[in-house]
């Protein structure tokens, strides 16, 4: 019996809008991460990359 590889993915939905208006541009994407990586580490890395590129980040949930 063959054992399938276990994959772990991060799914992200993002949109661009002006203040509290309806989204004017939306994109959804996913990327594969190591199954052993803790979820909070992934969010920390994403936020760090955005901040490093001059993007103000506010994690909402």
Rosetta blueprint (number, residue, H / E / L):
1 X L
2 X L
3 X L
4 X L
5 X L
6 X L
7 X L
8 X E
9 X E
10 X E
11 X E
12 X E
13 X E
14 X E
15 X E
16 X E
17 X L
18 X L
19 X L
20 X L
21 X L
22 X L
23 X L
24 X L
25 X E
26 X E
27 X E
28 X E
29 X E
30 X E
31 X E
32 X E
33 X E
34 X L
35 X L
36 X L
37 X L
38 X L
39 X H
40 X H
41 X H
42 X H
43 X H
44 X H
45 X H
46 X H
47 X H
48 X H
49 X H
50 X H
51 X H
52 X H
53 X L
54 X L
55 X L
56 X L
57 X L
58 X L
59 X L
60 X L
61 X L
